[in-house]
Amino acid sequence: MALSLRDVQRDPIANRALNELMHQYTVAEEKSRLVLTKTAGDMKLLLYDLDDLHQMDFARNQQMVREIERLRERLSTSDKQRESWKVRALMAEAQLLEATAKTSNRGGSQKVSDLRYASLKRYLAKRFHPDYAPGQGIEKIIRNEIFKEIWHEIERLDRGVSATRFAAAQSSTAA
């Protein structure tokens, strides 16, 4: 069966493959085939059947799948590195605050434990706050709920209410 340009244009897969090739080749019809000649040279491709173009399209798709997978791996690696750097930055901030507290504590102005508490509070807010929480769907919902629980306890500690008085107050309001 003779292959014509019209046959290729009717087949969407073959047409897509030919359009990709036309960036580098010129197309001509000869007897029972298509001849693609490289624009920057004398290389020729002889196509006798639509399957030739289907195979080229399949190979191109496989190449794109490999490239997508490679990019996904790199994205995953960069996400892990970003999280690692966040943790390192928070740790460095905590160490800096602790060192600052030790030097200023000689004057008796602020306790080291208060600075550690403030540093922990910032870390938890950055790690679990809904505006900063990574993830999608159920993971993000779970992180939000964890944040609400943790932050409720932090607010209780900030108010200075003891745990026993807080529990008694909650039980009396529930009754």
N, C-alpha and C positions, 0 to 999 in steps of 0.2 A: 504494500500500500504506500502510495506517495505521500510525503509529508509537505504540507503547504503552510504558509504563514497564517492563512485563514483558519486552518485546523487548530493551530496553536492559540489563536486569539479566542476561539470558542471554548477551550479548556482552561478553566481558571487557574489551576495549578501550573500547567505548562506556560501559560501567559505570564504568571508571576515570576517563574524562573527565567523566562526569556527577557522580561523587563530588567531583571537583575543583571543579566549578561550584556544587555545593550549599553550599559555604562562603559564597557570596555571593548565591545565588539560591534561591528556593523553586520547587518543581516541581509542575506541575499537568497533567493529561491533558485535552485537548480533542479534539473530533471525530477528526481524523486526524493529530494532532500533539501534541508536548509543548510546554508554554509555561513558560518559566523567567522569573520576575519578580524583579528586583533587590530585595533586602530593604531597602536604604537608598535608595529612589527608585522611579521608575515605569518604568524601562527593562525591556523584555521581549525575550526571545530565543524565536523560533519554530523548533522543530526538526521537520522533516518526515521525515527519513530517518536511519538509523544512520551514513551517511557524514558527516553534519554533525558528529557526535560524534567520528568517526574523524579528521576533519580537525583538529578542536580538539586532540585528543590528539597528533596528528603535530606541530602547531605548538608545543605545549607541550614535546614531546621535543626539537624543534629548538632551542628556547630554552634548554633544560637543557644540550644539547650545547655551545652557544656559551658558556654560563656555565662549564661544566667546562673548556673550552679556555682561557678567560680566567683561570681560577684556576690552571691548569697553568702558564701563562706567568708569572703573578705568583710562583708557587712557584719556578720556574726563576730568575727575577730575584732573589728573596730568597736562594736558595741561592748564587748567584754573589756577591751582596753579602756574605753571611756569610763565604765563603771569602776574599774580598778583605779584609775586616776582620781575619780571622785572620792573614793574611800581614802586614798593616799592624801588628798588635799584636806579632807576633814581631819584625818589623823594629825597632819602637820599643823593644822589650825589649833587642834586641842593641845598639842605639845607647846605651841607658841603661847597659848593662853596660860598653860600651866607654868611655863618659864616666867612669863610676865607676872603671874600671881606670886610666884616664889620671891621674885625681886621686890614686888610691891608689898608683899606680906610682911616684910621686915618692918614696915611702918604700921602694920596692923590694920590696913584699910579694908582688905577683902580676903575671904578664906579661899583656899585652893579648892575645897569641895564645892563651893558655890560656882567657881569657874568651870569645874568639870561638869556640874549639873547643867550649866548654860550651854556648854559645848555639846553635851549629849542631847539636849533639847533641840539644838540646831540641826544636829545630825539626823535625829528622828524626823524632824520636819522636812528636811531636804530629801530623805529617803522614802518617806511614805505619804507625804502630802499629795492630795489628788491632782494638784497642778503639776507636780514633778514626777509622779509615779509612772514608771515605764509599764509597758504591757498593753494588752487589748482585752476586751470582753470581760470574762469572769475573773481573770487575774487582776485587772484594774479594780473591779468591784471589791474583791477580797482585800487588796491593799488599802482601799478607802475605808473599809470596815475596821481593819487593824489600826489604821491611823486614828479613827474616831475613838476607839477604846483606849489607845495609848495616850492620846491628847486629853481625853477626859481625866485620866489619872494624873497627868502632868498639871492640868489646871487645878485639880484638887490639892496637889502638893504646893503649887504656887500660892494658893489661898491659905495654906498652913493648917488645914483641917486634918485632924488625926484620923487614921483609918477606922478606929472604933466609933468615933463620933459620927463619921460619914456613913458608916454602915447602919448605925442606929437611926440616923436621920432618914436614910432611904427606907428602912423598914417601917418607920412611923408614917411616912407619906404613902406607902403602899397599903397600909391598913385602913 
